[in-house]
Amino acid sequence: MRGRMLKVLMVILVLLPVGLTAYLANSLYNRKGVPEALENLTRQLFQSKAEEHKAETRAKDLERKTEELQTAYDSLVADLRGEVDSRDIRVRQFREKLEINFVDKVLFASGSAEITPKGRDILSRVGTVLAKVKGKSIYVVGHTDNMPIHSSMYPSNWELSAARASSVIRHLSEASGLVPERFTAMGRAFYQPVASNATPEGRQENRRVDIIVADVPLLAGETGSQSLRGTVPGGAAQPAEAGKGGDSELLRETNPPSGPAPTAPQTLGSEPAKADPADGGGKAALPPVLSPSDAGPAPAPSPTVAPEPTPAAPTSEAPAAGQQDQAGPGQPAGSQPGSPELPPPLPDAPAGS
């Protein structure tokens, strides 16, 4: 019996340190936040995998769109070889954008927004190619030279440039089957020249229509497009190399523009002048109009403290003329303004009455 108890005691003595060690290890494990750390590490690994998958998807999508633009570029250059060689049409391919620049005489007669038969044929071929480019918007921008126009239909170059862009969109949507929701018409008049307006050649190059195939975010930001970005205020127009880098990098171009640099146009819609903080943001703040009940009683003016006069001895003589008290005739001295006047004192009763 004693031997059995001794064995049990020895087992307990052996298991006690093991149990205590396990308890301390478990407490330390939970106290140091190891489960949270492992959970965070697992979550980060899953997030990294998800982001990597999204990046791969975007890269494949970008590659597919770039291939579509390359195919469209090759087709346009092949279909419009004559106009490209005569420098009437220029085609440019960027990473995520395609531009087609038309000299106005290819599409329109002078001062008109009606497309010529030759222009309709060219636009039909262009529309067939653009129909194969999926998932991108199409922006049509009309430009003119700086020669003023005054007609009953087009009072200024603004109306003419916008009307030409609308005519191109209408023909592309009707003849080529492109959905109108993809189009945006823009008129820029003569405020974004690509050549100097001082020569007939430069003015002819400025009279143009641009078809830009791009995503909406590219239009809102840097597009690499001289047609959308225009010239830099106070300087010459920036060449296409200004759009290098990122998604706006120019990849191919049929015929770069030639001739002298354009003159700096007037900046359209100059930035509004900043409000001077001294005048409260450009508009003076008017005080609120208060009704008489809200305004409350008007504060009384602070009286001027005057030395207290020395009381004079009583006398029966009347004051000299012009030396009446400031309170006025019939008003006792020291009375406040606006208080009711007191009646004059009654004359003494006659003697013997």
C-alpha positions as semicolon CSV with decimal commas, in nm:
position;residue;x (nm);y (nm);z (nm)
1;M;0,000;0,000;0,000
2;R;0,276;0,238;0,088
3;G;0,463;0,153;-0,232
4;R;0,153;0,228;-0,442
5;M;0,108;0,565;-0,277
6;L;0,473;0,640;-0,334
7;K;0,437;0,565;-0,705
8;V;0,132;0,789;-0,733
9;L;0,318;1,065;-0,559
10;M;0,613;1,029;-0,794
11;V;0,380;1,048;-1,098
12;I;0,220;1,360;-0,960
13;L;0,558;1,516;-0,899
14;V;0,660;1,439;-1,260
15;L;0,335;1,564;-1,419
16;L;0,311;1,879;-1,209
17;P;0,604;2,064;-1,381
18;V;0,476;1,953;-1,721
19;G;0,127;2,088;-1,652
20;L;0,265;2,409;-1,507
21;T;0,487;2,457;-1,811
22;A;0,195;2,404;-2,047
23;Y;-0,017;2,651;-1,852
24;L;0,255;2,917;-1,858
25;A;0,318;2,860;-2,230
26;N;-0,051;2,897;-2,310
27;S;-0,076;3,215;-2,102
28;L;0,231;3,361;-2,272
29;Y;0,094;3,262;-2,613
30;N;-0,232;3,446;-2,557
31;R;-0,072;3,740;-2,380
32;K;0,173;3,822;-2,661
33;G;-0,107;3,836;-2,920
34;V;0,031;3,556;-3,135
35;P;-0,314;3,457;-3,267
36;E;-0,379;3,813;-3,384
37;A;-0,038;3,828;-3,548
38;L;-0,098;3,501;-3,732
39;E;-0,442;3,617;-3,837
40;N;-0,307;3,949;-3,967
41;L;-0,029;3,771;-4,154
42;T;-0,279;3,536;-4,314
43;R;-0,503;3,827;-4,412
44;Q;-0,211;4,015;-4,568
45;L;-0,112;3,710;-4,766
46;F;-0,465;3,676;-4,903
47;Q;-0,478;4,049;-4,984
48;S;-0,145;4,028;-5,163
49;K;-0,274;3,739;-5,369
50;A;-0,593;3,931;-5,455
51;E;-0,400;4,243;-5,552
52;E;-0,160;4,037;-5,758
53;H;-0,454;3,879;-5,938
54;K;-0,607;4,222;-6,004
55;A;-0,276;4,351;-6,136
56;E;-0,246;4,056;-6,370
57;T;-0,601;4,114;-6,491
58;R;-0,532;4,482;-6,557
59;A;-0,211;4,400;-6,739
60;K;-0,389;4,148;-6,963
61;D;-0,669;4,396;-7,030
62;L;-0,418;4,669;-7,115
63;E;-0,234;4,434;-7,346
64;R;-0,558;4,343;-7,520
65;K;-0,656;4,709;-7,565
66;T;-0,309;4,795;-7,692
67;E;-0,333;4,518;-7,949
68;E;-0,674;4,651;-8,058
69;L;-0,529;4,998;-8,102
70;Q;-0,232;4,859;-8,295
71;T;-0,467;4,673;-8,527
72;A;-0,682;4,983;-8,571
73;Y;-0,374;5,195;-8,643
74;D;-0,251;4,953;-8,910
75;S;-0,596;4,933;-9,068
76;L;-0,638;5,311;-9,079
77;V;-0,297;5,368;-9,231
78;A;-0,367;5,102;-9,495
79;D;-0,720;5,224;-9,577
80;L;-0,626;5,594;-9,583
81;R;-0,288;5,562;-9,749
82;G;-0,353;5,831;-10,009
83;E;-0,471;6,091;-9,758
84;V;-0,193;5,999;-9,514
85;D;0,074;6,039;-9,782
86;S;-0,070;6,379;-9,882
87;R;-0,058;6,484;-9,515
88;D;-0,432;6,554;-9,510
89;I;-0,482;6,290;-9,241
90;R;-0,251;6,202;-8,954
91;V;-0,288;5,896;-8,733
92;R;-0,117;5,864;-8,393
93;Q;-0,116;5,571;-8,153
94;F;-0,052;5,599;-7,780
95;R;-0,054;5,324;-7,521
96;E;-0,426;5,359;-7,451
97;K;-0,536;5,618;-7,705
98;L;-0,570;5,659;-8,079
99;E;-0,592;5,993;-8,260
100;I;-0,702;6,070;-8,615
101;N;-0,646;6,430;-8,730
102;F;-0,827;6,554;-9,042
103;V;-0,751;6,875;-9,227
104;D;-1,085;7,047;-9,276
105;K;-1,076;7,048;-9,657
106;V;-1,091;6,667;-9,650
107;L;-1,432;6,674;-9,482
108;F;-1,586;7,020;-9,531
109;A;-1,609;7,310;-9,769
110;S;-1,491;7,649;-9,648
111;G;-1,717;7,793;-9,379
112;S;-1,950;7,491;-9,386
113;A;-2,030;7,207;-9,149
114;E;-2,184;6,983;-9,417
115;I;-1,963;6,684;-9,494
116;T;-1,857;6,651;-9,857
117;P;-1,912;6,325;-10,051
118;K;-1,541;6,250;-10,028
119;G;-1,549;6,318;-9,656
120;R;-1,843;6,081;-9,608
121;D;-1,651;5,806;-9,785
122;I;-1,345;5,862;-9,564
123;L;-1,549;5,871;-9,244
124;S;-1,727;5,549;-9,340
125;R;-1,393;5,373;-9,368
126;V;-1,282;5,522;-9,037
127;G;-1,605;5,413;-8,869
128;T;-1,558;5,054;-8,986
129;V;-1,219;5,044;-8,813
130;L;-1,340;5,218;-8,496
131;A;-1,625;4,969;-8,460
132;K;-1,363;4,700;-8,387
133;V;-1,221;4,894;-8,089
134;K;-1,424;4,798;-7,784
135;G;-1,461;4,960;-7,444
136;K;-1,338;5,310;-7,531
137;S;-1,513;5,643;-7,574
138;I;-1,481;5,853;-7,889
139;Y;-1,428;6,229;-7,869
140;V;-1,465;6,446;-8,177
141;V;-1,306;6,793;-8,149
142;G;-1,354;7,071;-8,405
143;H;-1,094;7,347;-8,457
144;T;-1,073;7,657;-8,677
145;D;-0,818;7,922;-8,762
146;N;-0,832;8,273;-8,620
147;M;-1,006;8,430;-8,919
148;P;-1,342;8,567;-8,800
149;I;-1,662;8,429;-8,945
150;H;-1,996;8,609;-8,943
151;S;-2,288;8,431;-9,103
152;S;-2,652;8,377;-9,020
153;M;-2,582;8,013;-8,931
154;Y;-2,241;8,051;-8,762
155;P;-2,200;8,383;-8,582
156;S;-1,848;8,287;-8,469
157;N;-1,588;8,013;-8,491
158;W;-1,730;7,856;-8,179
159;E;-2,052;7,756;-8,353
160;L;-1,866;7,639;-8,665
161;S;-1,621;7,417;-8,477
162;A;-1,893;7,259;-8,264
163;A;-2,121;7,205;-8,565
164;R;-1,843;7,025;-8,756
165;A;-1,777;6,793;-8,463
166;S;-2,150;6,717;-8,438
167;S;-2,172;6,644;-8,812
168;V;-1,888;6,392;-8,789
169;I;-2,053;6,218;-8,494
170;R;-2,388;6,202;-8,666
171;H;-2,237;6,045;-8,978
172;L;-2,031;5,791;-8,782
173;S;-2,325;5,684;-8,567
174;E;-2,565;5,657;-8,861
175;A;-2,338;5,512;-9,130
176;S;-2,103;5,292;-8,925
177;G;-2,338;5,161;-8,657
178;L;-2,138;5,306;-8,366
179;V;-2,360;5,364;-8,063
180;P;-2,411;5,737;-7,995
181;E;-2,342;5,685;-7,622
182;R;-1,972;5,648;-7,701
183;F;-1,943;5,994;-7,858
184;T;-1,871;6,339;-7,717
185;A;-1,870;6,651;-7,938
186;M;-1,633;6,936;-7,854
187;G;-1,576;7,272;-8,024
188;R;-1,252;7,461;-7,955
189;A;-1,271;7,741;-8,217
190;F;-0,918;7,879;-8,277
191;Y;-0,789;7,860;-7,919
192;Q;-0,575;7,545;-7,962
193;P;-0,366;7,591;-8,275
194;V;-0,101;7,343;-8,383
195;A;0,065;7,585;-8,628
196;S;0,106;7,957;-8,672
197;N;-0,197;8,151;-8,793
198;A;0,033;8,405;-8,956
199;T;0,065;8,198;-9,278
200;P;-0,195;8,035;-9,504
201;E;-0,027;7,697;-9,454
202;G;-0,048;7,730;-9,078
203;R;-0,412;7,837;-9,087
204;Q;-0,494;7,539;-9,308
205;E;-0,333;7,305;-9,056
206;N;-0,526;7,466;-8,771
207;R;-0,857;7,410;-8,949
208;R;-0,898;7,048;-8,849
209;V;-1,119;6,786;-8,686
210;D;-0,972;6,537;-8,439
211;I;-1,120;6,197;-8,357
212;I;-0,980;6,070;-8,028
213;V;-1,045;5,715;-7,907
214;A;-0,967;5,702;-7,535
215;D;-1,103;5,616;-7,194
216;V;-1,280;5,880;-6,985
217;P;-1,002;5,899;-6,717
218;L;-0,750;5,981;-6,988
219;L;-0,958;6,273;-7,106
220;A;-0,982;6,412;-6,753
221;G;-0,606;6,387;-6,696
222;E;-0,293;6,399;-6,906
223;T;-0,382;6,252;-7,244
224;G;-0,074;6,336;-7,443
225;S;-0,308;6,495;-7,695
226;Q;-0,228;6,837;-7,830
227;S;-0,589;6,853;-7,943
228;L;-0,724;6,828;-7,590
229;R;-0,449;6,992;-7,389
230;G;-0,379;7,278;-7,627
231;T;-0,089;7,514;-7,603
232;V;0,086;7,627;-7,292
233;P;-0,013;7,985;-7,199
234;G;0,267;8,221;-7,283
235;G;0,458;7,975;-7,499
236;A;0,453;7,769;-7,814
237;A;0,251;7,457;-7,859
238;Q;0,400;7,152;-7,693
239;P;0,497;6,867;-7,925
240;A;0,368;6,518;-7,886
241;E;0,676;6,421;-7,684
242;A;0,528;6,617;-7,393
243;G;0,298;6,320;-7,332
244;K;0,577;6,068;-7,276
245;G;0,548;5,834;-6,986
246;G;0,264;5,630;-6,846
247;D;-0,041;5,552;-7,054
248;S;0,001;5,863;-7,274
249;E;0,332;5,763;-7,431
250;L;0,329;5,819;-7,806
251;L;0,409;5,490;-7,980
252;R;0,362;5,553;-8,352
253;E;0,278;5,844;-8,581
254;T;0,219;5,866;-8,954
255;N;0,340;6,220;-9,032
256;P;0,451;6,463;-8,761
257;P;0,341;6,825;-8,807
258;S;0,579;7,056;-8,985
259;G;0,618;7,430;-9,009
260;P;0,688;7,706;-8,761
261;A;0,567;7,680;-8,406
262;P;0,222;7,829;-8,350
263;T;0,177;8,160;-8,185
264;A;0,057;8,155;-7,828
265;P;-0,321;8,192;-7,828
266;Q;-0,518;8,375;-7,573
267;T;-0,602;8,153;-7,280
268;L;-0,966;8,061;-7,293
269;G;-1,148;8,095;-6,967
270;S;-0,861;8,231;-6,764
271;E;-0,844;8,132;-6,402
272;P;-1,064;8,353;-6,186
273;A;-0,882;8,599;-5,969
274;K;-0,827;8,476;-5,618
275;A;-1,024;8,648;-5,351
276;D;-0,831;8,882;-5,128
277;P;-0,856;8,755;-4,770
278;A;-0,860;9,117;-4,652
279;D;-1,201;9,177;-4,804
280;G;-1,356;8,854;-4,684
281;G;-1,318;8,643;-4,995
282;G;-1,409;8,906;-5,252
283;K;-1,753;8,991;-5,114
284;A;-1,822;9,211;-4,816
285;A;-2,031;9,050;-4,547
286;L;-2,346;9,248;-4,478
287;P;-2,462;9,283;-4,120
288;P;-2,791;9,112;-4,036
289;V;-3,100;9,325;-4,042
290;L;-3,262;9,333;-3,700
291;S;-3,616;9,431;-3,620
292;P;-3,676;9,689;-3,347
293;S;-3,788;9,413;-3,112
294;D;-3,468;9,216;-3,169
295;A;-3,236;9,510;-3,149
296;G;-3,325;9,596;-2,789
297;P;-3,294;9,939;-2,630
298;A;-3,028;10,163;-2,772
299;P;-2,734;10,209;-2,538
300;A;-2,730;10,550;-2,373
301;P;-2,434;10,768;-2,464
302;S;-2,174;10,788;-2,195
303;P;-2,209;11,133;-2,035
304;T;-1,915;11,364;-2,005
305;V;-1,816;11,402;-1,642
306;A;-1,806;11,770;-1,552
307;P;-1,684;11,918;-1,226
308;E;-1,961;11,966;-0,978
309;P;-2,049;12,339;-0,960
310;T;-2,017;12,522;-0,631
311;P;-2,364;12,609;-0,500
312;A;-2,423;12,982;-0,514
313;A;-2,583;13,181;-0,239
314;P;-2,956;13,234;-0,283
315;T;-3,043;13,566;-0,434
316;S;-3,363;13,727;-0,537
317;E;-3,222;13,873;-0,851
318;A;-3,337;13,719;-1,178
319;P;-3,075;13,574;-1,412
320;A;-2,944;13,790;-1,684
321;A;-3,083;13,756;-2,036
322;G;-2,923;13,477;-2,236
323;Q;-2,801;13,298;-1,923
324;Q;-3,081;13,045;-1,893
325;D;-2,999;12,696;-1,780
326;Q;-2,925;12,435;-2,039
327;A;-3,245;12,259;-1,946
328;G;-3,437;12,531;-2,131
329;P;-3,708;12,764;-2,015
330;G;-3,957;12,614;-1,782
331;Q;-3,740;12,301;-1,733
332;P;-3,555;12,248;-1,410
333;A;-3,183;12,218;-1,421
334;G;-3,047;11,868;-1,434
335;S;-3,355;11,717;-1,597
336;Q;-3,291;11,453;-1,860
337;P;-3,368;11,524;-2,225
338;G;-3,702;11,393;-2,329
339;S;-3,864;11,432;-1,985
340;P;-4,197;11,622;-1,977
341;E;-4,172;11,997;-1,924
342;L;-4,306;12,135;-1,596
343;P;-4,554;12,426;-1,602
344;P;-4,411;12,767;-1,508
345;P;-4,459;12,873;-1,143
346;L;-4,774;13,068;-1,064
347;P;-4,731;13,441;-1,001
348;D;-4,757;13,563;-0,645
349;A;-5,102;13,672;-0,540
350;P;-5,153;14,053;-0,539
351;A;-5,142;14,225;-0,209
352;G;-5,467;14,273;-0,029
353;S;-5,643;13,989;-0,203
